[in-house]
Amino acid sequence: ALGLCIEQKNEPAFDKLFRQISGEERSYHEILTEKKYLIIRELLGSDINRLVSLLTEICGRHRRYRDYSREELFAFLLRMLLLEIDGEHEHEFVARLQQITGPVMAKAAEDTAFYCYTRFTALNEVGGEPDRFGLAPQVFHELMKERAHTWPGAMLASSTHDTKRSEDVRSRLAVLSEMPERWESFITQMREATTEFRKPAPTADGAEYPDGATEYLMYQTAVGAWPIEYDRLQPYLEKAIREAKQYSNWTNVDPDYEAAVFTFLESMLSSETCRDLIQELVEEIREAGSMNSLSLTLLKFACPGVPDIYQGNELWDFSLVDPDNRRPVDYELRTELLEHITPDDETELAEALAAVRADSEHGLAKLWVTRQALHLRRRRPVLFLEGEYQSLDVSGEKAGHAVAFSRGGKVVAVAPRLPYTLGNDWGDTTVQLPQGRWFNVLSGEVVAGGAVSLQELCAAFPVALLEKAPGSE
């Protein structure tokens, strides 16, 4: 769903900037292919050797396939993988091949290529495709319809124990896709401010440490997780550069390279100029990043599937990959805040909403969406498991800034997208609600079906979750 928060038309600008900084001309999939061979060769060599040995034994038992030059060998392999050829060795070969393909892909992509291809790290997430820059609403609707039909009980997770960066970090970074010129200007200023922090590499080509891809990763990480200090960023960067396996790795550490990177980081975070640049940009995109997070939270609870909440993400959480996302969670705070937004009637609902609006520090708005959506799911469990997914028409000058759909014709979700360029101005944009009366569980308002102004619908609360009111079923 994060793809909805990415402005697709700005992909060329991010391609160009990444190439300029990193010098990397290869596509993500070219890098991924290289890393697959690396993993096979250096980490899983014994497993590959066993597969080759098994295949040799199997072919030796089938005279027709002793000649490896025959094109029929591939057909033989296919039949074996489909379990059409019986035998102890054949079954072991298939099982071992199945066991190795997952680790090869995971280690090559998530644990290596993700740390090399740093074009736009909001996309470098488990289960994601770093080269898929954004998702059009219509494509999203088609995917959700298919999901409702084929996997209605599958998990909907926005952050997990294995997340490379938390959902709120990604939501904030996604805003940058809407402002490529501003982002490029920030990068230019940061690189100028950190010029003296770089160190010559021990090579004859005039290279410097840190390398461009790592430096670019550093800037994105600082912006996405800000405020963040050296004691959290240094362990993250240590993991990032070792997982990338380009200049250093877990089994063959390059102390000089790592020292240069960590010194650069410490100098950057100690620079008043750098901190001011980061703070200024974060303040500019903070609200839009929060909007993205609320939209994604709503989609997690309203789309086909079973929502999962990783520890601590009920509120704003700007964590990085483990061990950063394994830090203790303040559940006492969450319990206390939840008590402030637990309404028993419409009067208390208004009070709860006022408390949500007054909070800008913790992310009470995110907790509010989570609570209200879970209560709605508890009231209508069958609807969310089996209810038909139907996209709703959005029209007007800002129609591209919203995703709207119904579940079973009785629940409607409206999620804004690309909030930075939206600028809180919906103009004449409307959403076509099914007929009836609708109660917005997030704002307490009741609206009639038909064409509804998004400016009015999202005035009291930025995202909308509507339940068909009693008597209008």
Salt bridges, closest charged atoms under 4 A:
GLU11 OE2 - ARG119 NH1 2.93
ASP15 OD1 - ARG119 NH1 2.66
GLU24 OE2 - ARG26 NE 2.81
GLU34 OE1 - ARG26 NH1 2.39
GLU34 OE2 - LYS35 NZ 2.90
GLU57 OE1 - HIS89 NE2 2.76
GLU72 OE2 - ARG64 NH2 3.49
GLU84 OE1 - ARG79 NE 3.83
ASP86 OD1 - HIS91 NE2 2.99
GLU90 OE2 - ARG61 NH1 2.96
GLU90 OE2 - HIS62 NE2 3.20
GLU92 OE2 - ARG50 NH2 3.20
GLU92 OE2 - ARG96 NE 2.75
ASP111 OD2 - LYS107 NZ 3.54
ASP111 OD1 - LYS164 NZ 3.09
GLU125 OE1 - ARG170 NE 3.19
GLU129 OE1 - HIS29 NE2 3.82
ASP131 OD2 - HIS29 NE2 3.26
GLU167 OE2 - LYS366 NZ 2.81
ASP168 OD2 - LYS366 NZ 2.94
GLU215 OE2 - ARG191 NE 3.33
GLU215 OE2 - ARG198 NH2 2.72
GLU229 OE2 - ARG275 NH2 2.86
GLU238 OE2 - ARG242 NH2 3.52
GLU243 OE1 - LYS245 NZ 3.91
GLU258 OE2 - ARG242 NE 2.74
GLU283 OE2 - ARG286 NH2 2.47
GLU284 OE1 - ARG182 NE 2.91
GLU314 OE1 - ARG334 NE 3.31
ASP322 OD2 - LYS239 NZ 3.11
ASP322 OD1 - ARG326 NH2 3.94
ASP324 OD2 - ARG232 NH2 2.85
ASP324 OD1 - ARG327 NE 3.46
ASP359 OD1 - HIS362 ND1 2.99
GLU361 OE2 - HIS362 NE2 3.87
GLU467 OE1 - ARG379 NH2 2.75
GLU467 OE2 - ARG380 NE 2.87
GLU473 OE2 - ARG380 NH2 2.62
GLU473 OE1 - LYS410 NZ 3.80
